[in-house]
Amino acid sequence: MEAALAEFADKGRAGARVESIAQCAGVSVRMLYVYFGNKDQLYEAVLREHVAQRASALSDASVPLSDFAPRHFAELRRDETFVRLVMWEGLTTSATHPPVNKEERSERYAEFLDYLKGRRDAGELDPSLDTEMALVAVLALASFPSAFGHIVHMATGLRPTDPAFTERYETFLRDLAHRLAPPTPPCQE
């Protein structure tokens, strides 16, 4: 699975070679086919396992809103392979190759949406904001540095792996979450 993960993250579903995966794993191509059926089934198994690992790492619904995006960002920084895998999936999704494990993953996003609605109900998120679009924005903000490190570097002079960038970005994400809170009503005398 590790050899397949590296190959798919590097080359995508279409570019990955079963022969390279087998050689790296120290097994025969035939054995890969015995265990996984074909390259698409191996790809789906790799993505399914990796998505499940990421979901369990981000499952705490008691996290304050100000920590939600920074936690996602930190998790994706620890595992840029996952970001690459999902980017490849996005580039190759089609009627022939739908998203892997779409129903279960959609349920996970529904849980994140419920989390945001809960934070809204707790007064941490402005009720006038579209929570679905807020979720999309949080996911984009958390993944952008890992997905587009070259743009981060051009825009800031820092690489996403630089501790100075990480500290500044996490501070920014927390500040942004506070700014998304409902406005405080003016004091009445």
HUWORA-V97317 format. One record per residue. RES is the residue in one letter. PSI is psi in radians with two decimals (none if undefined). NEAR is the number of other C-alpha atoms within 12 Angstrom. Layout:
RES;PSI;NEAR
RES;PSI;NEAR
This chain:
M;-0.68;28
E;-0.72;21
A;-0.72;25
A;-0.71;41
L;-0.84;39
A;-0.75;30
E;-0.80;33
F;-0.66;38
A;-0.60;33
D;-0.66;26
K;-0.08;26
G;3.05;33
R;-0.83;36
A;-0.69;20
G;-0.34;20
A;2.53;25
R;2.20;28
V;-0.63;37
E;-0.73;23
S;-0.73;24
I;-0.83;32
A;-0.78;27
Q;-0.79;18
C;-0.64;20
A;-0.22;20
G;0.58;18
V;2.98;20
S;2.73;17
V;-0.71;24
R;-0.71;18
M;-0.64;19
L;-0.76;30
Y;-0.59;20
V;-0.78;14
Y;-0.60;17
F;-0.14;20
G;-1.14;17
N;3.13;20
K;-0.71;30
D;-0.70;29
Q;-0.62;23
L;-0.79;33
Y;-0.81;42
E;-0.68;30
A;-0.74;25
V;-0.86;33
L;-0.74;38
R;-0.80;28
E;-0.75;23
H;-0.69;33
V;-0.75;32
A;-0.67;20
Q;-0.76;17
R;-0.70;28
A;-0.75;26
S;-0.49;15
A;-0.31;19
L;0.55;27
S;0.03;20
D;1.88;17
A;-0.09;23
S;-0.01;17
V;2.33;20
P;2.67;24
L;-0.64;37
S;-0.31;27
D;-0.13;30
F;-1.00;38
A;-0.77;37
P;-0.62;34
R;-0.75;33
H;-0.78;39
F;-0.85;38
A;-0.71;31
E;-0.73;30
L;-0.53;36
R;-0.62;32
R;-0.36;21
D;1.24;26
E;-0.36;31
T;-0.70;31
F;-0.76;33
V;-0.80;36
R;-0.73;32
L;-0.79;38
V;-0.61;35
M;-0.78;27
W;-0.72;29
E;-0.76;32
G;-0.62;17
L;-0.41;17
T;0.06;21
T;2.34;19
S;-3.11;11
A;-0.60;8
T;-0.59;9
H;1.38;20
P;2.91;16
P;2.46;28
V;2.31;33
N;0.73;23
K;-0.78;18
E;-0.84;13
E;-0.71;16
R;-0.65;21
S;-0.66;16
E;-0.67;14
R;-0.74;23
Y;-0.57;25
A;-0.63;18
E;-0.73;21
F;-0.70;33
L;-0.74;26
D;-0.69;20
Y;-0.86;29
L;-0.68;40
K;-0.67;27
G;-0.71;22
R;-0.62;32
R;-0.81;25
D;-0.46;18
A;0.00;17
G;0.18;21
E;-0.26;29
L;2.32;31
D;2.16;25
P;-0.25;20
S;-0.18;18
L;2.51;20
D;1.94;17
T;-0.56;26
E;-0.73;20
M;-0.56;16
A;-0.70;31
L;-0.80;30
V;-0.76;20
A;-0.74;24
V;-0.78;31
L;-0.71;28
A;-0.81;23
L;-0.68;30
A;-0.60;34
S;-0.35;34
F;-0.86;29
P;-0.65;37
S;-0.62;36
A;-0.58;30
F;0.92;23
G;-0.59;25
H;-0.61;17
I;-0.71;16
V;-0.78;23
H;-0.77;19
M;-0.64;13
A;-0.57;14
T;-0.27;18
G;-0.03;15
L;2.59;21
R;2.59;25
P;-0.37;34
T;-0.15;26
D;2.20;19
P;-0.55;14
A;-0.69;15
F;-0.82;25
T;-0.82;29
E;-0.82;19
R;-0.73;19
Y;-0.75;31
E;-0.69;29
T;-0.76;20
F;-0.79;21
L;-0.70;30
R;-0.76;27
D;-0.75;19
L;-0.73;24
A;-0.72;31
H;-0.61;24
R;-0.30;18
L;-0.06;28
A;2.75;26
P;2.60;19
P;2.53;14
T;2.23;14
P;2.54;7
P;2.60;6
C;2.44;5
Q;2.29;5
E;none;3
